[in-house]
Amino acid sequence: MSHDLETREIRFAHRVRRALDEASDSPSPNIAARLAAARQEALARKKPEPVAVVQPALVLAGVGAMQSPEIGGARRAFDKLGRLGLLWPLAALVVGLAGIAYWEHQQHIQDLADIDAAVLSDELPLSAYADHGFNAYVKRAQ
């Protein structure tokens, strides 16, 4: 029973579609005149499209476009600045890493100087630090 209902609905949909298609093929003269008037009014109000000036350019593979000297010169200057712009972060990174390495080296030298000062100001003789038994005694005492 449901199959018969679906078939009737499909047939009805086809008839409605056919009727709408026939109506759209030949609009009434009144509607056609109103549509033509609306189209003319829209064309009259349309803004003129900007005219694009096409400048011929010679393009070689991997080279880019050859342009007039005044445009090409300005573009080359911007290209050079762009390349330099890429070098500034790299230079800052190198200077920063060099500064960090220098600061760590200075800290290492300061640590060694502190150790030397502690050893020289101690009451023990220097030969005690070279004795292996003394190192074992210091480890046990801690």
C-alpha positions as CSV (number, residue, x, y, z in Angstrom):
1,M,0.0,0.0,0.0
2,S,2.8,2.4,0.9
3,H,4.5,1.7,-2.5
4,D,1.3,2.8,-4.3
5,L,1.2,6.1,-2.2
6,E,4.8,6.8,-3.0
7,T,4.2,6.3,-6.7
8,R,1.2,8.7,-6.7
9,E,3.3,11.3,-4.8
10,I,6.1,11.0,-7.4
11,R,3.6,11.4,-10.3
12,F,2.1,14.5,-8.6
13,A,5.5,16.0,-8.2
14,H,6.3,15.4,-11.9
15,R,3.0,17.1,-12.9
16,V,3.7,20.1,-10.7
17,R,7.2,20.4,-12.1
18,R,6.0,20.2,-15.7
19,A,3.4,22.9,-15.1
20,L,6.0,25.2,-13.5
21,D,8.4,24.6,-16.4
22,E,5.7,25.5,-18.9
23,A,4.8,28.6,-17.1
24,S,8.4,29.8,-16.9
25,D,9.0,29.3,-20.6
26,S,6.4,31.9,-21.7
27,P,5.8,34.6,-19.1
28,S,2.8,36.9,-19.7
29,P,3.5,40.1,-21.7
30,N,2.9,42.2,-18.6
31,I,5.5,40.3,-16.6
32,A,8.0,40.3,-19.5
33,A,7.6,44.1,-19.9
34,R,8.2,44.7,-16.2
35,L,11.2,42.5,-16.2
36,A,12.7,44.3,-19.2
37,A,12.1,47.7,-17.6
38,A,13.8,46.5,-14.4
39,R,16.7,45.2,-16.3
40,Q,17.2,48.5,-18.2
41,E,17.0,50.5,-14.9
42,A,19.6,48.2,-13.3
43,L,21.9,48.6,-16.3
44,A,21.5,52.4,-16.1
45,R,22.5,52.4,-12.4
46,K,25.4,50.1,-12.9
47,K,28.8,51.6,-12.0
48,P,31.4,51.5,-14.8
49,E,33.9,48.8,-14.3
50,P,37.5,50.0,-13.9
51,V,39.6,49.5,-17.0
52,A,42.7,47.5,-16.2
53,V,45.9,48.6,-18.0
54,V,47.8,45.6,-19.1
55,Q,51.5,46.2,-19.4
56,P,53.3,43.6,-21.5
57,A,56.1,41.9,-19.6
58,L,58.8,39.5,-20.6
59,V,58.9,36.5,-18.3
60,L,61.8,34.1,-18.1
61,A,61.8,30.9,-16.1
62,G,63.3,31.6,-12.7
63,V,64.0,35.2,-13.4
64,G,60.6,37.0,-13.0
65,A,59.1,39.8,-15.1
66,M,61.1,42.5,-16.8
67,Q,59.5,45.9,-16.1
68,S,60.1,49.5,-16.8
69,P,63.3,50.9,-15.2
70,E,61.5,53.1,-12.6
71,I,59.3,50.3,-11.4
72,G,62.0,47.7,-11.6
73,G,64.5,49.9,-9.6
74,A,62.1,50.5,-6.8
75,R,61.2,46.8,-6.7
76,R,64.9,45.8,-6.6
77,A,65.4,48.2,-3.6
78,F,62.5,46.6,-1.7
79,D,63.8,43.2,-2.6
80,K,67.2,44.1,-1.1
81,L,65.6,45.5,2.0
82,G,63.5,42.3,2.3
83,R,66.7,40.2,2.1
84,L,68.3,42.3,4.8
85,G,65.2,42.0,6.9
86,L,65.7,38.3,6.9
87,L,69.3,38.7,8.1
88,W,68.5,40.9,11.1
89,P,66.9,38.1,13.2
90,L,69.8,35.8,12.3
91,A,72.4,38.4,13.3
92,A,70.5,39.0,16.6
93,L,70.5,35.2,17.3
94,V,74.3,34.9,16.6
95,V,75.1,38.0,18.9
96,G,72.8,36.6,21.6
97,L,74.4,33.2,21.5
98,A,77.9,34.7,21.6
99,G,76.9,36.8,24.6
100,I,75.5,33.8,26.5
101,A,78.7,31.8,25.8
102,Y,80.8,34.7,27.0
103,W,78.7,35.2,30.2
104,E,78.9,31.4,31.0
105,H,82.7,31.5,30.4
106,Q,83.0,34.4,32.8
107,Q,80.9,32.6,35.4
108,H,83.2,29.5,35.1
109,I,86.2,31.7,35.6
110,Q,84.6,33.3,38.7
111,D,83.7,29.9,40.2
112,L,87.3,28.7,39.7
113,A,88.6,31.9,41.3
114,D,86.3,31.3,44.3
115,I,87.6,27.8,44.7
116,D,91.2,28.9,44.5
117,A,90.6,31.6,47.1
118,A,89.0,29.1,49.5
119,V,91.8,26.7,49.1
120,L,94.5,29.4,49.6
121,S,92.8,30.9,52.6
122,D,92.3,27.5,54.3
123,E,94.6,26.5,57.2
124,L,95.4,23.1,55.6
125,P,98.6,22.7,53.6
126,L,98.3,22.2,49.9
127,S,99.7,18.7,50.1
128,A,96.6,17.6,52.1
129,Y,94.4,18.2,49.1
130,A,96.6,16.0,46.9
131,D,96.4,13.1,49.5
132,H,93.8,10.4,48.5
133,G,93.1,9.6,52.1
134,F,92.1,13.2,52.8
135,N,89.5,13.1,50.0
136,A,88.0,9.9,51.6
137,Y,88.0,11.7,55.0
138,V,86.2,14.8,53.6
139,K,83.6,12.5,51.9
140,R,83.0,10.6,55.2
141,A,82.8,13.8,57.2
142,Q,80.0,15.2,55.0
